[in-house]
Amino acid sequence: MNFQFYLEKLTTSEQFKKFKKENPDAYLCSCFFAVDLEGKDNKQHFDYFIPHLNKAFSFKLEDDFAKVEIENFNSKANKLSNRLNFDFNEIEELIVKRIDQEKIKNKIQKILFSLQNIEGKHFLIGTIFLSGLAMVKIQIALEEKKIKEFEKKSFFDIIKKY
C-alpha cells in the first residue's frame, strides 16, 4: 500500500473532517505503521498536534478512524509533509535487499515503523521482527529512499542489558 492512500482515506473520513473544522491549526506530526507479514495485525495511525491546545491526537485507521489523545506527547512536534509519497512494498524490498546483503537468514515476521521529521528530513524509524527471536533496528531516509542505520539484535542481546 501507499502512504498517500492511507492519508487520503483518513482525510476524507467524516471524523477527520470534523476534527479539522474544530482544530484548523492541527498538523500531521508523526505516523505509526505495523505491517504484519504473518497475520492480519496491520495498523496505520496518524498523529496530529494541535498547537493552541498543546495536545496531540492519533487516528487509528484500523479501528474505524478512532481518535485517541496521546499522553505525554512532546510539544515540540515537527510537522510532516502531507505530500510524502512512498510505497510500503518498495520499503519492504529495500529492507529485504539489505537483509540479504547482511547474509541474515531469518524470515521477516512483522515491521513496525514510525514516520518522523528529524531536522527537516523525513525518516521511517523501525523495528523489524524476524524469526528466531531476532530483530533489526532500522532508519530509512525517505527523500533518498536509503537505509541510514541498520543493526541486527537478538532477543537475548536485549535481555542481557537488563
Long-range contacts (C-beta under 8 A, 24 or more apart in sequence): 1-87, 1-88, 1-89, 2-85, 2-86, 2-87, 2-88, 3-84, 3-85, 3-86, 3-87, 3-88, 3-115, 4-84, 4-85, 6-44, 6-46, 6-61, 7-46, 7-82, 9-61, 10-46, 10-59, 10-61, 10-65, 13-65, 15-59, 15-65, 15-67, 16-59, 16-65, 19-48, 19-57, 19-59, 19-67, 23-48, 23-50, 23-52, 23-53, 25-50, 25-51, 25-52, 26-50, 26-57, 27-51, 27-79, 27-80, 28-79, 28-80, 28-82, 29-56, 29-77, 29-78, 29-79, 29-80, 29-117, 30-77, 30-80, 30-114, 30-115, 30-116, 31-80, 31-113, 31-114, 31-115, 32-58, 32-112, 32-113, 32-114, 32-115, 33-88, 33-111, 33-112, 33-113, 33-115, 34-110, 34-111, 34-112, 34-113, 35-88, 35-92, 35-110, 35-111, 35-112, 35-113, 36-109, 36-110, 37-108, 37-109, 37-110, 37-111, 38-109, 38-110, 41-110, 47-77, 49-73, 49-75, 49-77, 78-116, 78-117, 78-118, 78-120, 79-117, 80-115, 80-116, 80-117, 80-122, 81-117, 81-122, 84-115, 84-122, 84-142, 86-142, 86-145, 90-145, 91-124, 91-140, 91-145, 94-140, 94-145, 94-147, 95-128, 95-136, 95-138, 95-147, 98-147, 98-150, 99-136, 102-150, 102-152, 104-130, 104-134, 104-136, 104-152, 106-130, 106-131, 106-132, 106-134, 107-131, 115-142, 123-148
